[in-house]
Amino acid sequence: MNRSIYISIVIIFVAGIFGNVLRYNSHPPEGVTDFGKIPLEYDGYLGKEQILADFTYDILKADTTTYRDYTDADGNNYNLFIAYFKSQKYGSQIHSPKHCLPGGGWRIEEIVPYQIQLTDSITREANLAVISVQNYKALMLYWYESRSGGIRSEYGLKLDLVKNSLLFNATDAAIIRLTVPFAGDSPDAALKKAKKFLETFYPSIENALPF
């Protein structure tokens, strides 16, 4: 019995030390985030940077964000949001839209995995969601990016954080989210517009992030 207690104490002690090492030691990320590399006017799209309320930035705890409204030549609207986090270890972990949207009064009517081709060589597993508030409906595509590449799920993001922590790698990551409003019952047209928008802007988004 005494031997079991001793072993348990040693395990708890070692785990505590290891946990603190993971928490307080991280490799600083290489590269610089520059959302200015994402054009506001490009290929028929015209965008405007929007400013969120101060309390929103306080809740996000992101190191750098961009929140933009774009309009295309046909008058269709697009909302692009990207938040970059230098580290996810100190209470600044990325907030999932699955939690933030309901807290803001939005209803998630549907959410499914969706594979999107962004360039000839880059494909991402994203989340495709239909969201609504009152009479307003929108289609949303979002996923996470880290030095490991694209990550669809919040669980996958946690695993990526643990892996990079164990390897003493940089734990920086970003969320990329595009929202396209639509009228009527079918989001198919909005999805087509969203795909075209992301195909157009992803090369500059990739260039803006330090991964």
C-alpha positions as CSV (number, residue, x, y, z in Angstrom):
1,M,0.0,0.0,0.0
2,N,2.8,2.4,0.9
3,R,4.6,1.6,-2.3
4,S,1.5,2.3,-4.3
5,I,1.1,5.7,-2.6
6,Y,4.7,6.5,-3.2
7,I,4.4,5.6,-6.9
8,S,1.3,7.7,-7.3
9,I,3.0,10.7,-5.7
10,V,6.0,10.4,-8.0
11,I,3.7,10.2,-11.1
12,I,1.7,13.3,-10.0
13,F,4.9,15.2,-9.3
14,V,6.5,14.3,-12.7
15,A,3.2,15.1,-14.5
16,G,3.0,18.4,-12.8
17,I,6.6,19.3,-13.8
18,F,6.0,18.1,-17.4
19,G,2.7,20.1,-17.6
20,N,4.4,23.3,-16.5
21,V,7.2,22.8,-19.0
22,L,4.6,22.4,-21.8
23,R,2.7,25.5,-20.5
24,Y,5.6,27.9,-20.1
25,N,8.0,26.8,-22.8
26,S,7.1,27.3,-26.5
27,H,9.1,28.1,-29.6
28,P,8.3,31.6,-30.8
29,P,6.6,31.6,-34.2
30,E,8.7,32.5,-37.3
31,G,7.4,35.0,-39.8
32,V,5.0,38.0,-39.5
33,T,1.3,38.2,-40.0
34,D,0.3,40.9,-42.4
35,F,-3.3,41.1,-43.4
36,G,-2.5,44.1,-45.6
37,K,-1.3,41.6,-48.1
38,I,-5.0,40.6,-48.7
39,P,-6.3,43.2,-51.2
40,L,-9.5,45.2,-50.5
41,E,-10.0,45.7,-54.2
42,Y,-9.3,42.7,-56.5
43,D,-10.8,40.9,-59.5
44,G,-14.2,42.6,-59.3
45,Y,-14.5,42.5,-55.5
46,L,-14.5,45.6,-53.4
47,G,-13.9,45.3,-49.6
48,K,-13.9,47.5,-46.6
49,E,-12.3,46.8,-43.2
50,Q,-14.7,46.8,-40.3
51,I,-14.0,47.5,-36.7
52,L,-15.5,45.3,-34.0
53,A,-16.5,46.5,-30.5
54,D,-13.7,46.6,-28.0
55,F,-15.2,43.9,-25.8
56,T,-15.2,41.5,-28.8
57,Y,-11.5,41.9,-29.2
58,D,-11.1,41.4,-25.4
59,I,-13.0,38.1,-25.6
60,L,-11.2,36.9,-28.7
61,K,-7.7,37.6,-27.3
62,A,-6.3,37.2,-30.8
63,D,-3.0,38.8,-31.7
64,T,-4.1,40.0,-35.1
65,T,-7.5,40.1,-36.8
66,T,-9.1,41.3,-40.0
67,Y,-12.9,41.6,-40.4
68,R,-14.0,42.7,-43.9
69,D,-17.2,43.2,-45.9
70,Y,-16.8,42.6,-49.6
71,T,-19.2,43.2,-52.5
72,D,-18.8,41.7,-56.0
73,A,-19.8,43.3,-59.3
74,D,-23.3,41.8,-59.0
75,G,-23.9,43.3,-55.6
76,N,-23.4,40.0,-53.6
77,N,-22.1,40.4,-50.1
78,Y,-19.3,38.5,-48.4
79,N,-17.9,38.7,-44.9
80,L,-14.3,37.6,-44.3
81,F,-12.9,37.1,-40.8
82,I,-9.5,35.9,-39.9
83,A,-8.0,35.8,-36.4
84,Y,-4.4,34.9,-35.8
85,F,-3.0,33.7,-32.4
86,K,0.8,33.6,-31.8
87,S,0.2,31.0,-29.0
88,Q,-2.7,29.1,-27.8
89,K,-1.3,28.3,-24.4
90,Y,-2.2,31.3,-22.2
91,G,-5.9,31.6,-22.2
92,S,-5.9,32.8,-25.9
93,Q,-7.1,29.7,-27.5
94,I,-9.3,30.0,-30.6
95,H,-13.0,30.3,-30.0
96,S,-15.1,27.9,-32.1
97,P,-18.0,29.4,-34.0
98,K,-20.1,26.5,-32.7
99,H,-19.9,28.2,-29.3
100,C,-19.7,31.9,-30.3
101,L,-22.6,32.0,-32.7
102,P,-25.3,30.7,-30.3
103,G,-23.9,33.0,-27.7
104,G,-24.5,35.9,-30.1
105,G,-28.1,35.0,-30.9
106,W,-27.4,33.0,-34.1
107,R,-28.9,29.6,-34.8
108,I,-26.8,26.9,-36.4
109,E,-29.3,25.1,-38.6
110,E,-26.8,22.7,-40.2
111,I,-23.1,22.0,-40.0
112,V,-21.3,19.4,-42.0
113,P,-17.7,18.6,-43.1
114,Y,-16.9,20.0,-46.6
115,Q,-13.8,19.7,-48.8
116,I,-12.9,22.8,-50.7
117,Q,-10.3,23.1,-53.5
118,L,-8.5,26.5,-52.9
119,T,-5.7,26.3,-55.4
120,D,-4.4,23.6,-57.9
121,S,-2.4,22.1,-55.0
122,I,-4.2,23.0,-51.8
123,T,-7.4,21.4,-50.5
124,R,-8.9,22.1,-47.1
125,E,-11.4,20.1,-45.0
126,A,-13.7,22.9,-43.8
127,N,-16.9,23.2,-41.9
128,L,-20.0,24.1,-43.9
129,A,-22.7,25.7,-41.9
130,V,-26.1,27.3,-42.5
131,I,-26.8,29.9,-39.9
132,S,-29.7,32.2,-39.2
133,V,-30.9,35.0,-37.0
134,Q,-34.5,36.2,-37.3
135,N,-35.2,36.4,-41.0
136,Y,-31.5,36.6,-42.0
137,K,-29.8,33.4,-43.4
138,A,-26.2,32.9,-44.4
139,L,-23.8,30.2,-45.4
140,M,-20.6,29.9,-43.5
141,L,-17.3,28.1,-44.4
142,Y,-14.6,28.0,-41.7
143,W,-11.5,26.0,-40.8
144,Y,-8.3,26.4,-38.8
145,E,-4.7,26.8,-40.1
146,S,-1.5,26.0,-38.3
147,R,2.0,25.1,-39.2
148,S,0.7,21.6,-39.6
149,G,-1.7,22.8,-42.4
150,G,-5.5,22.9,-42.5
151,I,-7.5,21.6,-39.6
152,R,-11.3,21.2,-39.7
153,S,-12.4,20.2,-36.2
154,E,-11.9,21.8,-32.8
155,Y,-10.7,18.4,-31.5
156,G,-8.1,18.3,-34.3
157,L,-7.0,21.7,-33.3
158,K,-6.5,20.5,-29.7
159,L,-4.5,17.5,-30.9
160,D,-2.3,19.8,-33.0
161,L,-1.7,22.0,-30.0
162,V,-0.6,19.0,-27.9
163,K,1.6,17.7,-30.6
164,N,3.4,21.0,-31.2
165,S,3.7,21.5,-27.4
166,L,5.3,18.1,-26.9
167,L,7.8,18.9,-29.8
168,F,8.4,22.4,-28.4
169,N,7.2,23.8,-31.7
170,A,5.4,27.1,-32.3
171,T,1.7,26.7,-31.3
172,D,0.4,29.6,-33.4
173,A,-2.8,29.1,-35.4
174,A,-5.5,31.0,-37.2
175,I,-9.2,30.7,-37.9
176,I,-10.4,31.5,-41.4
177,R,-14.2,32.2,-41.8
178,L,-16.2,33.3,-44.8
179,T,-19.9,34.1,-44.5
180,V,-22.2,34.7,-47.5
181,P,-25.9,35.7,-46.9
182,F,-28.6,34.1,-49.1
183,A,-32.3,34.5,-49.7
184,G,-34.7,31.6,-50.2
185,D,-34.5,28.0,-49.0
186,S,-31.4,26.8,-50.8
187,P,-27.8,27.7,-49.9
188,D,-26.4,26.2,-53.1
189,A,-25.9,29.5,-54.9
190,A,-24.2,31.0,-51.8
191,L,-21.8,28.0,-51.7
192,K,-20.9,28.6,-55.3
193,K,-20.1,32.2,-54.6
194,A,-18.2,31.3,-51.5
195,K,-16.0,28.9,-53.4
196,K,-15.2,31.4,-56.1
197,F,-14.3,34.0,-53.4
198,L,-12.0,31.7,-51.6
199,E,-10.3,30.5,-54.8
200,T,-9.7,34.2,-55.6
201,F,-8.4,35.3,-52.2
202,Y,-6.8,32.3,-50.7
203,P,-3.4,32.8,-52.3
204,S,-3.2,36.2,-50.6
205,I,-4.6,34.9,-47.4
206,E,-1.9,32.2,-47.3
207,N,0.7,34.9,-48.0
208,A,-0.6,37.0,-45.2
209,L,-0.2,34.2,-42.6
210,P,3.3,33.2,-41.3
211,F,2.8,29.4,-41.8
